[in-house]
Amino acid sequence: METIFTTERVRPLLARVREFVETELIPLENGFSHTNLGTIIPILDQKREQVKAIGLWGLHLSKEARGHGLTLCEFGQISEVLAHAPFFGHYVFGCQAPDIGNTELLHKFASDELKERYLEPLMAGKIRSCFSMTEPDFAGSNPTRMATLAMRDGNEYVINGRKWFTSSADGAAFAVVMAVTNPEAVPHQRASMIIVPTDTPGFKIERNIPVFGEAGEGWFSHAEVTYTNCRVPISNVIAGEGMGFRLAQERLGPGRVHHCMRWVGNAEKALDLLCRRAATREIEDGVMLGEKQFIQDFIAESRAEIDACRLYVLNTAYMIDTVGVSNVRDAVSAIKFYVANAFLRVLDRAIQVHGALGVTDDTVLSAMYRHERGARIWDGADEVHKQNLAINILKNYGLDIKQKARELRQFRQLMKTEQV
């Protein structure tokens, strides 16, 4: 669906990407199972070379990085089309998570040495990376609380800790690790982001975590990782000590737009399958499922929700492009929970319309649900984004909840001091 955000630059790219996805990738879905992902990876890597040969590699990269120089809003539209092949599209075009986020992070903030060693092969698709931030013993909704430590020892950091949901660690060449480098600093300046090659002694993938019973492999997995006396050079820190929280915000803002546009494309895929089923499934002699009013309601609600999500996300991406992510954080929070929920509603309707078939792996719907139910949790749970959005709205009405909380903490600290 073309929108007011479809520029002359991106229009021909959309057509070419759509043709490749439909002719080269969607046919691979027949009989595909994530339990034997390794058998299809060589085929996908061949498709990657085809993408490079026709000049469609690096659509998310800047011209400086030998990409097409698309804006976030323009690339978002590409991302939606790639999501029509939900398990292959982004990987084949070299912009799957978390590589796309790590690429942007290193391009903007890494030293020249780190760019040469890690960014260049990452952009070329020669290696993969992972992002290691969440810890099982602390709430992921509060990134200022973590136990992984990176302590200086001469010219090295010694890293110890335990992470989980380190996406795509299986087969990755390096991890971007969030670790505390100064425990005594104020909370938002305690942590740093450090590159740790996965062949570093002490780096260990304990397991690929089963999600709804499926552990996955390769880039399509989430790992539990331990760091035991991992030693890396001080120069592996990104943008300096204490910058971890700020870098996380820089990375997660555009990353949420990437997620949301991927979900819009996934929702389109689900709606397409829903409609095909409704139009062809006979439930009585000469009567198709789509003739039933409640199925028509499914279709109408889905169409409206998808179109609303698309415009909301693209407008947010356009604002990030023009005024910066720090000025549109409320919109970023809103699209994250709104689009995730709308997508899952559309997906659930598609499964319901397929009946028992919908919960089997004979269609892509059940696999999509297994891998995307986490949409309401990854990159900030719904409840956190809703709370932040509501708090910021209430400021306009004179109620500053965060300020009141700070004043209450200061008062309690003062009372403790006086009692001592």
Summary of the structure (lengths in Angstrom):
residues: 420
radius of gyration: 22.7
end to end distance: 66.6
largest distance: 84.0
contacts: 1389
relative contact order: 0.10
helix: 55%
strand: 15%
